[in-house]
């Protein structure tokens, strides 16, 4: 996600939603950034605890790929049976941001097409955000983005605890972004001209947005507790449909862990304390999982150092 959010509670930032991991690095770089118009502040909420994980379960995913800004799942046609995807969808419960005065943090939850391939210059995505300003207030809003263009905040009120459904669909040279707040019954849909969309992968992600105004740098991740994704589905270019788990494509779990970046092992540099977010294993339906926030201290204890 790329945007300059000119808000009283936030510094101007150029944010990009792009996978940074051993699988792929920041594919666009600062040169691809564009400047969007100032976004509205969105709904301000109170902090609190996030709902329990529920039926999704808590068994951690097996062998997740590391990333400094994504957590969740992606799929690609690595088996050779699928060449592209034309629709992705899911639902989730908007998490509650736990905010601390003096600390601005950011988190996003979305579905999208593209973004895994290192060579791609495009990514189509839509979702919600849960941010904290320096005063300790939480802000919730919905958005869509067609990278390399900046994100667009949409007029859809989002509150913590709301059930949200989202989809991205590509038909020819047009992309349709749809978001529905199932709790309030409000929805929004945008059909946008976007030739040559990236259809090589599909994603269901909880993210720490990244500041790419000059050189890319991950922003502090909001403590969102646990976010539960459900009803995750995809449709291929030749009309096949399925969940995340399907023999026709390859699924990869992704765990957000900024340790390598913070230690200078990656393109991003983090603070002494690093935020992490880990996905659970996908449930028996193949379409639901959870992502849970945590924090680690990079400073080794004396026992560990010895």
C-alpha positions in Angstrom: 0.0 0.0 0.0 1.4 3.4 -1.0 -0.1 6.5 0.4 0.8 9.8 2.0 -1.6 10.0 4.9 -1.6 13.7 5.9 -3.4 13.5 9.2 -3.1 15.5 12.5 -2.2 12.3 14.3 0.3 10.9 11.8 3.5 12.0 10.1 3.4 12.1 6.3 4.3 8.7 5.1 4.6 6.8 1.9 3.3 3.3 2.7 3.7 0.3 0.4 2.1 -3.1 0.9 4.5 -5.5 -0.6 6.0 -8.8 0.5 9.5 -8.6 1.9 10.8 -12.0 2.7 13.2 -14.7 1.6 10.6 -15.5 -1.1 10.7 -12.1 -2.7 12.0 -8.6 -1.9 10.4 -5.2 -2.2 9.6 -5.5 -5.9 8.7 -1.8 -6.6 11.3 0.1 -4.7 11.0 3.8 -3.9 11.1 4.8 -7.5 7.7 3.2 -8.1 6.0 5.1 -5.3 3.2 7.5 -6.1 1.7 10.2 -4.0 -2.0 9.9 -3.1 -4.3 12.6 -1.8 -4.7 13.0 2.0 -7.0 10.4 3.5 -9.6 11.1 6.1 -8.8 10.1 9.6 -11.5 7.5 9.8 -13.3 6.2 12.8 -11.7 6.6 16.2 -12.3 3.9 18.7 -11.3 2.9 22.1 -8.7 0.3 22.9 -9.5 -3.0 24.3 -9.0 -6.8 24.0 -9.4 -8.6 20.7 -12.0 -11.4 20.4 -10.9 -15.0 21.0 -9.6 -17.0 18.1 -12.7 -19.2 18.1 -13.1 -22.3 15.9 -10.1 -21.5 13.7 -7.8 -23.1 16.4 -4.4 -22.2 17.7 -2.1 -24.8 16.1 0.7 -22.9 14.5 1.4 -23.2 10.7 4.1 -25.6 9.7 7.3 -24.1 8.1 6.1 -20.6 7.4 8.2 -18.4 5.2 9.7 -15.4 7.0 8.6 -11.9 6.1 9.3 -8.5 7.7 5.8 -7.2 7.0 3.3 -10.0 6.0 1.6 -12.8 7.9 -1.0 -15.2 6.5 -1.1 -17.3 3.4 -0.5 -16.9 -0.3 -1.1 -19.3 -3.2 0.5 -19.6 -6.6 0.3 -22.0 -9.5 3.7 -23.5 -8.8 2.4 -27.0 -9.5 2.0 -26.0 -13.2 -1.7 -26.7 -13.2 -2.8 -23.1 -12.7 -1.4 -20.1 -14.6 -3.3 -17.3 -13.0 -6.1 -16.3 -10.6 -8.9 -13.9 -11.3 -10.8 -13.6 -8.0 -9.9 -13.8 -4.3 -12.2 -13.4 -1.3 -12.4 -13.8 2.5 -14.0 -12.5 5.6 -12.6 -11.5 8.9 -13.6 -9.9 12.2 -12.0 -6.4 12.5 -9.5 -6.6 15.4 -9.3 -4.2 18.2 -6.1 -2.1 18.3 -4.4 -2.0 21.7 -2.7 1.5 21.7 -0.1 3.0 23.9 0.3 6.8 24.2 3.6 8.0 22.6 3.7 5.1 20.1 2.2 5.3 16.5 1.6 1.9 15.1 -0.1 0.4 12.0 -1.7 -2.8 10.8 -3.7 -3.8 7.8 -5.9 -6.9 6.9 -6.6 -7.6 3.3 -7.1 -9.9 0.3 -5.3 -9.4 -2.9 -4.0 -10.7 -6.3 -0.3 -10.5 -7.2 2.6 -9.3 -5.1 4.5 -12.5 -4.6 6.5 -12.4 -7.9 9.7 -10.3 -7.5 9.4 -9.2 -11.1 5.9 -7.9 -10.9 5.2 -4.2 -10.7 1.5 -4.5 -9.8 -0.7 -5.7 -6.9 -4.5 -5.5 -6.5 -5.8 -5.5 -2.9 -8.5 -4.3 -0.6 -9.0 -4.4 3.2 -9.2 -2.6 6.5 -6.7 -1.0 8.8 -6.3 -0.6 12.6 -3.8 2.1 13.5 -2.8 3.9 16.7 -1.8 7.5 16.9 0.8 9.0 19.2 -2.0 10.0 21.7 -3.0 6.4 22.1 -6.2 6.6 20.1 -7.2 3.9 17.6 -8.3 4.6 14.0 -10.2 2.2 11.8 -10.9 2.5 8.1 -11.3 0.6 4.8 -9.3 1.1 1.6 -8.3 -0.4 -1.7 -5.2 -0.1 -3.8 -3.9 -0.8 -7.3 -0.1 -0.7 -7.0 1.8 1.2 -8.3 -0.9 3.8 -7.6 -1.5 4.9 -4.1 -4.3 3.6 -1.8 -7.8 5.0 -1.7 -9.6 5.3 1.6 -13.3 4.4 1.0 -16.4 5.7 2.7 -17.2 2.6 4.7 -17.3 2.9 8.5 -15.4 0.1 10.2 -15.5 -0.6 13.9 -13.6 -3.2 16.0 -15.6 -6.4 16.2 -17.4 -5.8 12.9 -17.5 -8.8 10.5 -16.0 -7.7 7.2 -16.0 -9.5 3.8 -13.8 -8.5 0.9 -13.1 -9.6 -2.6 -10.9 -8.6 -5.6 -11.9 -9.7 -9.1 -10.3 -9.1 -12.5 -12.3 -9.2 -15.7 -10.3 -8.2 -18.7 -8.8 -4.8 -18.2 -11.0 -4.0 -15.1 -10.6 -4.8 -11.4 -13.6 -4.8 -9.1 -12.9 -4.2 -5.4 -15.7 -5.0 -3.0 -16.0 -4.5 0.8 -19.0 -5.2 3.0 -19.4 -4.6 6.7 -21.7 -7.5 7.5 -22.4 -6.1 10.9 -23.9 -2.8 9.7 -25.0 -4.0 6.3 -23.1 -1.3 4.5 -21.0 -2.1 1.5 -19.0 -0.4 -1.3 -17.8 -1.7 -4.7 -15.5 0.0 -7.2 -14.9 -1.1 -10.8 -11.6 0.3 -12.0 -9.7 0.3 -15.3 -6.4 -1.5 -14.7 -4.8 -3.2 -17.7 -2.4 -6.1 -17.3 -3.2 -6.8 -13.7 -0.9 -9.2 -11.8 -2.8 -12.5 -11.5 0.1 -14.8 -10.6 -0.9 -15.3 -7.0 -3.6 -14.7 -4.4 -3.1 -13.6 -0.8 -4.9 -13.4 2.6 -2.7 -11.2 4.8 -2.3 -9.3 8.1 0.4 -6.7 7.6 2.7 -4.2 9.1 2.7 -1.4 6.4 6.0 -0.2 5.2 7.3 3.4 4.7 8.8 3.7 1.2 9.0 7.5 0.9 12.8 7.2 0.3 14.0 3.7 1.1 11.6 1.0 2.4 11.3 0.6 6.1 8.7 -1.4 8.0 6.5 0.6 10.4 5.7 -0.5 13.9 3.0 -3.1 13.9 -0.2 -2.4 15.9 -1.0 -4.9 18.7 -4.2 -6.3 17.1 -4.4 -9.4 19.2 -5.8 -12.1 16.9 -7.5 -11.7 13.5 -9.6 -14.6 12.2 -9.8 -15.1 8.4 -12.7 -17.3 7.2 -14.4 -18.2 3.9 -11.1 -17.8 2.0 -11.7 -18.6 -1.6 -10.2 -18.2 -5.0 -11.2 -18.6 -8.7 -8.6 -19.3 -11.4 -8.4 -17.8 -14.9 -10.0 -21.0 -16.4 -12.9 -21.0 -14.0 -11.8 -23.5 -11.3 -12.7 -22.5 -7.7 -11.5 -23.6 -4.4 -10.1 -22.7 -0.9 -6.5 -22.0 0.1 -5.8 -25.8 0.2 -6.2 -27.4 -3.2 -4.0 -29.8 -5.2 -4.2 -27.5 -8.2 -2.1 -24.8 -6.5 0.6 -24.4 -3.9 -0.1 -22.7 -0.6 2.5 -21.1 1.6 2.2 -19.9 5.2 4.0 -16.6 5.9 5.1 -15.4 9.4 5.9 -11.8 10.1 9.2 -11.6 12.0 11.3 -8.5 11.6 14.3 -10.0 13.3 16.5 -10.4 10.2 15.7 -6.9 9.1 16.4 -5.4 12.5 19.7 -7.2 12.6 20.7 -5.8 9.2 20.0 -9.0 7.3 17.3 -7.5 5.1 16.2 -4.3 3.4 14.3 -3.1 6.4 15.7 -2.0 9.7 13.7 -2.4 12.9 13.8 -1.3 16.6 15.4 -3.3 19.5 11.9 -4.8 20.1 10.4 -6.5 17.2 6.8 -7.2 16.4 5.8 -10.6 15.1 2.7 -12.2 13.8 2.2 -15.9 13.2 -0.5 -17.7 11.3 -2.2 -20.8 12.6 -2.6 -23.9 10.5 -5.6 -23.8 8.1 -8.7 -25.6 9.4 -10.3 -28.7 8.0 -12.4 -26.7 5.5 -9.2 -25.4 3.9 -10.5 -21.8 4.1 -10.0 -20.5 7.7 -7.0 -19.5 9.8 -6.0 -16.9 12.4 -3.0 -14.6 12.7 -1.8 -13.6 16.2 0.3 -10.6 17.2 3.3 -11.0 19.6 6.5 -9.1 20.4 10.0 -10.2 21.0 13.0 -8.5 22.6 16.1 -8.5 20.3 18.4 -8.0 23.3 19.7 -11.4 24.3 19.6 -12.4 27.9 22.9 -13.1 29.7 22.1 -16.8 29.8 21.4 -16.9 26.1 24.5 -14.8 25.3 26.7 -17.2 27.3 
